Amino acid sequence: MTSKAPDSLAEQIAHHLAERIIRGELKERERIQEQKVTQALNVSRGSVREALLILERRHLIVIPPRRGAHVSELTPHNVKSLYGLVIELYILLARAVADGWRVEADLAPFRDIQQRLVASLQREDINAFVEDSFNIMRAGYPFSNNPYLHETVENLLPAISRTYHLALERRRGEMGQFLNTFGELLQAIIARDHLRAREVLLAYGEQNCKLVLATLAER
């Protein structure tokens, strides 16, 4: 079981199961049996139950009453709903950064991510590219000073990551376009142009949603 030094055993278990769901190893509507997870990972049933609640909060599983946990479905409606909400949250973060940065050093985390994205594109490392696309949002957290926004975004990122993985091959051809989009967003933030930042992010969300929906239609 691999993880990024999470805070608790339940978080480790949740991370392990989330990775399997995101990669498609655990399929939609597939039952997640507590006892099997307990035995496979040699952990307590209580920790597994806590992990499942974390996954439910992150929209990767559903736990209907008396039916047990199973992997949530990716439907066109769910995908559209997810992107509609996430992009609005991204817009809030972009506004906070635009209003909050004061000196060039404040923008250094975004410049660093931009350089890493270029390097990932050059070596065609799409997994690193996708991970850093999420790190853009995380770099905005200190500017928003809104723990509710941070928590909501973090709980939705695994579901977004799942859609990214689903459309991985389609996304491979979009890496260059994403870099251009991020450059445009960064310029809007530097100019403190809220309207332009919103336009860039809405167009980005629409394009990503279309990629995922096209993939769903071919299954």
LINURWO-V143412 format. One record per run of one state. SS is the DSSP state (2 for helix, 1 for strand, 0 for the rest). FROM is the first residue (numbers start at 0). LEN is the number of residues. If there is no record, write none. Layout:
BEGIN
ss=<SS;SS>
from=<FROM;FROM>
len=<LEN;LEN>
END
This chain:
BEGIN
ss=<0;2;0;1;0;2;0;2;0;1;0;1;0;2;0;2;0;2;0;2;0;2;0;2;0;2;0;2;0>
from=<0;8;22;30;31;33;41;44;57;60;64;67;71;75;100;103;122;125;139;140;144;146;166;167;172;174;190;193;217>
len=<8;14;8;1;2;8;3;13;3;4;3;4;4;25;3;19;3;14;1;4;2;20;1;5;2;16;3;24;2>
END
